[in-house]
């Protein structure tokens, strides 16, 4: 029992305890984020985050923590009537901000190459770090059980809302990819119908010599054996069918590759390699394609880039991007390059830049538009974080080495194979823990940047 001479200590009220907890979380936000990142890195089932910078990894989470602190302070305000109109409106606004930040965080994780399981598991680590902080606060002095239960509920609710918002965004992005694949399947069917119409036209002129159900190649061989058809007709028919069959074969091959990737049949095979030499060799191999179209194709990057990686899949990524670029470019050409990441980051970047028509939000395959939008949002978030830390935001960009020639801007349909090729690139990047950035605008060409780990 306290003596009469001892000062009387006021017991902390529930509201003051919650307010103190909110202050503690605000003061220790940087330490919390560091502990969260350490926990994620210690979880070896999560590998995609290993190559992200601090700002890229934290993304929208600092804003989400700020929203949690504001919710705790609102809970601690003894003068506020939680059922009042103003309080309800303020609470709804805070919840909406937190959900919006969580949704954008989910989009960025998709763009950074995460799968849905990794994104949700990261949220679990964040929840555990926050609850550990609440437990440490409880151990530091007297507390009101009901108030701290309410605080714990807020932490758990915030993390569950974040998981739900991220999962919803992943589903939206997967639907976008599915729409892109559907477009390519329809393109393949339309292309096959065009070939069939050409074949029927030839069969009408050579019906007495052709019998039964024959394939397109057999039809061409019969036509080429005929002497009563003009050379122009035979040349046009053979050329059209050859191009059509080659294009269709490419689309079907891409579909098979994509199905293998989505079925999980592809594995990552890491070996030491010189990325610069790999890209130079690819440019040499594709030079005839560029020459045939009257375009420039050149490697323009560092002389050597020793890294670890899957040679075959890196070549497949670059080849898809280069062929897409050559297909849509009419004047100018394509530059391929690579460079190391920022100092202290174990990453390197593969760049493919063209002087094609580019596209706006109304054109391009659905997947390309989604990648463009996600790239812009990630850049803005990282720039805001760097600015808040007093750092100069870096603006990645390739040197202006291509001629100042761009194809005329147009909101035309995406070229055949573009969306399917990008879907394959996206899946390969996920397999390699790589992220994709896309810069494009009508009349200004398109630049893809693939950022890959330098070590696995």
C-alpha positions in Angstrom: 0.0 0.0 0.0 1.4 3.4 -0.9 2.3 5.8 1.9 0.6 9.2 2.3 3.9 10.9 1.3 4.1 9.1 -2.0 2.7 10.9 -5.1 -0.5 9.4 -6.5 0.1 8.0 -10.0 -2.7 8.3 -12.5 -3.5 4.9 -14.1 -3.2 5.1 -17.9 -6.6 5.2 -19.6 -7.5 2.9 -22.5 -7.4 5.8 -24.9 -4.0 7.0 -23.8 -2.6 3.5 -24.1 -3.8 3.2 -27.7 -2.5 6.7 -28.5 0.9 5.7 -27.0 0.8 2.5 -29.2 0.1 4.6 -32.2 3.0 7.0 -31.4 5.3 4.0 -30.9 4.4 2.5 -34.3 4.9 5.9 -36.0 8.3 6.4 -34.3 9.4 2.8 -35.1 8.1 2.7 -38.7 11.6 2.5 -40.2 12.6 -0.2 -37.8 9.4 -2.1 -38.5 10.0 -2.0 -42.3 13.6 -3.2 -41.8 12.4 -6.1 -39.6 9.7 -7.0 -42.2 12.3 -7.1 -45.0 14.7 -9.2 -42.9 11.8 -11.7 -42.1 11.0 -11.9 -45.8 14.6 -12.5 -46.8 15.0 -15.2 -44.1 12.0 -17.0 -45.7 13.7 -19.0 -48.5 10.4 -19.8 -50.1 10.3 -16.1 -51.1 13.0 -15.2 -53.7 11.5 -12.5 -55.9 12.2 -9.8 -53.4 15.9 -10.5 -53.2 16.7 -8.3 -56.2 14.4 -5.4 -55.3 15.7 -2.1 -54.0 14.5 -0.9 -50.6 12.0 1.5 -52.2 10.7 -1.1 -54.6 10.3 -3.7 -51.8 8.5 -1.4 -49.4 6.3 0.1 -52.2 3.0 1.2 -50.7 3.5 -0.4 -47.3 4.8 2.8 -45.5 1.5 4.6 -46.5 -0.4 1.6 -45.3 1.3 1.8 -41.9 0.6 5.5 -41.7 -3.1 4.7 -42.3 -2.9 2.1 -39.4 -1.4 4.7 -37.1 -4.2 7.2 -38.0 -6.9 4.5 -37.3 -5.3 3.8 -33.9 -5.3 7.5 -33.1 -8.9 7.8 -34.1 -9.7 4.9 -31.8 -7.8 6.6 -29.0 -9.6 9.9 -29.3 -11.9 10.1 -26.3 -13.8 13.2 -27.6 -14.8 11.5 -30.9 -18.3 9.9 -31.1 -17.6 6.8 -33.3 -21.3 6.7 -34.4 -21.3 10.4 -35.4 -21.5 11.3 -39.1 -18.2 13.0 -39.1 -16.4 10.1 -37.4 -18.0 7.6 -39.8 -17.0 9.6 -42.8 -13.4 10.0 -41.6 -13.2 6.3 -40.9 -14.5 5.4 -44.3 -12.0 7.8 -45.9 -9.1 6.2 -44.0 -10.3 2.7 -44.9 -10.6 3.6 -48.6 -7.1 5.1 -48.6 -5.7 2.0 -47.0 -7.5 -0.3 -49.5 -6.4 1.8 -52.4 -2.8 1.6 -51.3 -3.1 -2.2 -50.8 -4.6 -2.7 -54.2 -1.8 -0.6 -55.9 0.7 -2.7 -53.9 -0.8 -5.8 -55.4 -0.5 -4.4 -58.9 3.2 -3.6 -58.4 4.0 -7.0 -56.9 2.5 -8.6 -60.1 4.6 -6.2 -62.2 7.7 -7.1 -60.2 7.3 -10.8 -61.0 5.7 -12.1 -57.8 3.2 -14.9 -57.8 0.1 -14.6 -55.6 1.4 -17.0 -52.9 4.5 -14.9 -52.4 2.5 -11.6 -52.2 0.2 -13.1 -49.5 3.1 -14.6 -47.6 4.8 -11.2 -47.4 1.6 -9.8 -45.8 1.8 -12.6 -43.2 5.3 -11.6 -42.3 4.2 -7.9 -42.0 1.3 -8.9 -39.7 3.6 -10.9 -37.5 6.1 -8.0 -37.2 3.3 -5.6 -36.2 1.8 -8.0 -33.6 5.3 -8.5 -32.2 5.5 -4.8 -31.8 2.2 -4.7 -30.0 3.3 -7.5 -27.7 6.5 -5.5 -26.9 4.4 -2.5 -26.1 2.3 -4.6 -23.8 5.3 -5.9 -22.0 6.7 -2.4 -21.4 4.1 -1.4 -18.7 0.5 -1.6 -17.5 -2.2 -1.9 -20.2 -5.9 -2.2 -20.7 -6.8 -5.6 -22.2 -9.9 -4.4 -24.0 -8.0 -1.4 -25.6 -5.1 -3.6 -26.8 -7.5 -6.3 -28.1 -9.1 -3.5 -30.2 -5.7 -2.4 -31.4 -4.8 -6.0 -32.4 -8.0 -6.3 -34.3 -7.1 -3.2 -36.3 -3.7 -4.7 -37.2 -5.2 -8.1 -38.2 -8.0 -6.4 -40.2 -5.5 -4.2 -42.0 -3.4 -7.2 -43.1 -6.4 -9.2 -44.1 -7.7 -6.3 -46.1 -4.3 -6.0 -47.7 -4.2 -9.7 -48.6 -7.7 -9.5 -50.1 -6.9 -6.4 -52.2 -3.6 -7.9 -53.5 -5.4 -11.1 -54.4 -8.1 -9.2 -56.2 -5.5 -7.3 -58.2 -3.6 -10.5 -59.1 -6.9 -12.0 -60.4 -7.5 -8.8 -62.5 -4.1 -9.0 -64.0 -4.5 -12.7 -64.8 -7.8 -11.9 -66.5 -6.0 -9.3 -68.5 -3.4 -11.9 -69.6 -6.2 -14.4 -70.4 -7.9 -11.7 -72.6 -4.6 -11.2 -74.4 -4.3 -14.9 -75.0 -7.9 -15.1 -76.3 -7.1 -12.2 -78.7 -4.1 -14.2 -80.1 -6.2 -17.4 -80.4 -8.8 -15.5 -82.4 -6.1 -13.9 -84.5 -4.7 -17.4 -85.3 -8.2 -18.7 -86.2 -8.8 -15.6 -88.5 -5.4 -16.2 -90.1 -6.3 -19.8 -90.7 -9.6 -18.7 -92.3 -7.7 -16.3 -94.7 -5.4 -19.2 -95.7 -8.4 -21.4 -96.3 -10.0 -18.8 -98.5 -6.9 -18.5 -100.6 -6.7 -22.2 -100.9 -10.3 -22.4 -102.1 -9.6 -19.8 -104.7 -6.8 -21.8 -106.1 -8.7 -25.0 -106.0 -11.5 -23.4 -108.1 -9.0 -22.9 -111.0 -7.4 -26.3 -110.6 -10.4 -28.4 -109.4 -10.2 -31.1 -112.2 -6.6 -31.9 -111.1 -7.1 -31.7 -107.3 -9.3 -34.3 -105.5 -10.3 -35.0 -102.0 -9.3 -33.4 -98.8 -5.7 -32.2 -99.2 -3.6 -30.0 -97.1 -2.4 -26.5 -97.9 1.1 -27.5 -98.8 -0.1 -30.3 -101.1 -2.4 -27.7 -102.8 0.6 -25.4 -103.4 2.6 -28.3 -104.9 -0.2 -29.1 -107.3 -0.5 -25.5 -108.4 3.2 -25.1 -108.9 3.1 -28.2 -111.1 0.4 -26.7 -113.3 1.5 -25.1 -116.6 -1.9 -23.4 -117.5 -1.7 -20.9 -114.6 0.2 -17.7 -114.8 3.5 -17.3 -113.1 2.1 -14.4 -111.2 -0.8 -16.4 -109.7 1.4 -19.3 -108.8 4.0 -16.9 -107.2 1.4 -15.0 -105.3 -0.4 -18.1 -104.1 2.9 -19.8 -103.0 4.1 -16.7 -101.3 0.8 -16.0 -99.5 0.5 -19.6 -98.3 4.1 -19.7 -97.2 3.8 -16.6 -95.2 0.5 -17.6 -93.7 1.7 -21.1 -92.8 4.9 -19.7 -91.2 2.9 -17.1 -89.3 0.4 -19.7 -88.1 3.2 -22.1 -87.2 4.8 -19.4 -85.1 1.6 -18.7 -83.2 0.9 -22.3 -82.5 4.5 -22.8 -81.3 4.1 -19.8 -79.0 0.9 -21.3 -77.7 2.7 -24.6 -76.9 5.5 -22.7 -75.2 3.0 -20.7 -73.1 1.1 -23.8 -72.1 4.3 -25.5 -70.9 5.2 -22.4 -68.8 1.7 -22.2 -67.3 1.7 -26.0 -66.6 4.9 -25.5 -64.6 6.9 -27.8 -66.9 9.7 -25.4 -67.4 12.5 -25.2 -64.9 15.2 -22.6 -64.3 18.7 -23.8 -65.2 21.3 -21.3 -63.8 24.8 -21.1 -65.2 27.5 -18.4 -65.4 27.3 -16.5 -68.7 28.2 -13.2 -70.4 24.9 -11.5 -71.0 26.5 -9.0 -73.4 27.9 -11.8 -75.6 24.6 -13.7 -75.5 22.7 -10.6 -76.8 25.3 -9.8 -79.4 25.0 -13.3 -80.8 21.2 -13.0 -80.9 21.4 -9.7 -82.8 23.7 -11.3 -85.3 21.3 -14.2 -85.8 18.3 -11.9 -86.3 20.1 -9.5 -88.6 18.6 -11.1 -91.8 15.1 -10.4 -90.5 16.0 -6.7 -89.9 17.7 -6.4 -93.3 14.8 -7.9 -95.1 12.6 -5.2 -93.6 15.1 -2.4 -94.3 15.7 -1.8 -90.5 18.6 -1.3 -88.2 19.2 -3.9 -85.6 22.2 -3.4 -83.3 23.6 -4.4 -80.0 24.5 -1.3 -78.0 25.5 -2.0 -74.5 28.5 -2.8 -72.3 31.3 -5.0 -73.7 30.9 -7.7 -71.0 28.2 -8.5 -68.4 29.2 -11.6 -66.4 26.1 -12.8 -64.5 24.3 -16.0 -63.5 21.2 -16.9 -65.4 19.3 -19.3 -67.7 20.9 -18.7 -71.1 18.0 -20.3 -73.1 15.3 -18.4 -71.4 17.1 -15.1 -71.5 17.6 -15.6 -75.3 13.9 -16.4 -75.6 12.9 -13.2 -73.8 15.1 -11.0 -75.9 14.1 -12.8 -79.1 10.4 -12.4 -78.5 10.9 -8.7 -77.7 13.2 -8.1 -80.7 10.9 -9.9 -83.2 7.9 -8.0 -81.9 9.8 -4.7 -82.3 10.9 -5.6 -85.9 7.3 -6.7 -86.7 5.8 -3.4 -85.7 8.6 -1.0 -86.8 8.5 0.5 -90.3 11.4 3.0 -90.2 14.4 3.3 -88.0 15.2 0.1 -86.2 15.8 -1.6 -82.9 18.6 -1.3 -80.3 19.4 -4.1 -77.9 21.5 -3.5 -74.8 22.3 -4.4 -71.2 23.7 -2.7 -68.2 24.4 -3.3 -64.6 22.0 -2.2 -61.9 22.5 0.7 -59.5 25.5 0.5 -57.2 25.1 -2.1 -54.5 22.1 -3.9 -56.2 22.8 -7.4 -57.6 20.8 -6.8 -60.8 21.3 -6.2 -64.5 18.9 -4.8 -67.1 18.2 -6.1 -70.6 16.8 -3.3 -72.9 15.0 -3.5 -76.2 14.1 -0.2 -77.8 12.4 0.4 -81.2 11.3 3.4 -83.3 7.9 1.8 -84.0 4.6 3.6 -83.7 4.2 3.0 -80.0 0.7 2.9 -78.6 -1.7 4.7 -76.3 -4.0 3.4 -73.6 -6.5 2.7 -76.4 -4.3 0.4 -78.5 -1.8 -2.4 -78.0 -2.6 -5.8 -76.6 -4.3 -5.8 -73.2 -1.2 -7.2 -71.5 1.0 -4.6 -73.0 -1.3 -1.8 -71.8 -1.4 -3.4 -68.3 2.4 -3.5 -68.2 2.7 0.1 -69.3 0.3 1.3 -66.6 2.0 -0.8 -63.9 5.4 0.6 -64.9 4.1 4.2 -64.6 2.6 3.5 -61.2 5.8 1.8 -59.9 8.0 4.6 -61.1 5.8 7.2 -59.3 5.8 5.3 -56.1 9.6 4.8 -56.1 10.2 8.4 -57.0 8.0 9.5 -54.1 9.8 7.2 -51.7 13.2 8.5 -52.9 12.1 12.1 -52.7 10.9 11.5 -49.1 14.3 10.0 -48.3 16.1 13.0 -49.8 17.4 11.0 -52.7 17.5 12.0 -56.3 15.0 9.9 -58.2 16.6 8.1 -61.1 14.9 8.1 -64.4 16.0 5.1 -66.4 16.4 5.7 -70.1 18.3 4.4 -73.1 20.7 6.7 -74.9 19.3 8.3 -78.0 21.4 6.3 -80.5 18.6 5.4 -83.0 17.9 7.8 -85.8 15.1 10.3 -85.1 12.7 8.3 -87.2 9.5 6.8 -85.8 6.7 5.1 -87.6 3.6 7.3 -87.8 1.5 7.1 -84.6 -1.6 5.0 -84.9 -4.1 3.4 -82.7 -4.2 0.3 -84.8 -4.8 -3.3 -83.7 -1.7 -4.9 -82.1 0.4 -6.9 -84.6 -0.2 -10.7 -84.7 1.6 -12.5 -82.0 2.4 -9.4 -79.9 0.1 -10.2 -77.0 1.0 -13.9 -77.0 4.7 -13.0 -77.2 4.4 -10.7 -74.3 2.5 -13.3 -72.2 5.5 -15.7 -72.8 7.9 -13.0 -71.8 5.9 -12.3 -68.7 5.9 -16.0 -67.7 9.6 -16.4 -68.4 10.3 -13.3 -66.2 8.3 -14.8 -63.4 10.4 -18.0 -63.7 13.6 -15.9 -63.6 12.5 -13.6 -60.8 12.7 -10.7 -63.2 10.5 -7.6 -63.6 9.3 -5.8 -66.7 9.1 -2.1 -67.5 7.5 -0.7 -70.6 7.8 2.8 -71.9 5.7 3.8 -75.0 3.7 6.6 -76.5 2.1 7.1 -79.9 4.8 8.1 -82.4 7.7 7.8 -79.9 8.5 4.0 -80.1 8.5 1.5 -77.4 11.2 0.5 -74.8 11.2 -2.7 -72.8 13.4 -3.1 -69.7 13.8 -6.5 -68.1 15.6 -6.4 -64.8 17.1 -9.7 -63.8 19.1 -11.0 -60.8 22.8 -11.0 -61.4 23.2 -13.9 -58.9 20.8 -16.7 -57.8 
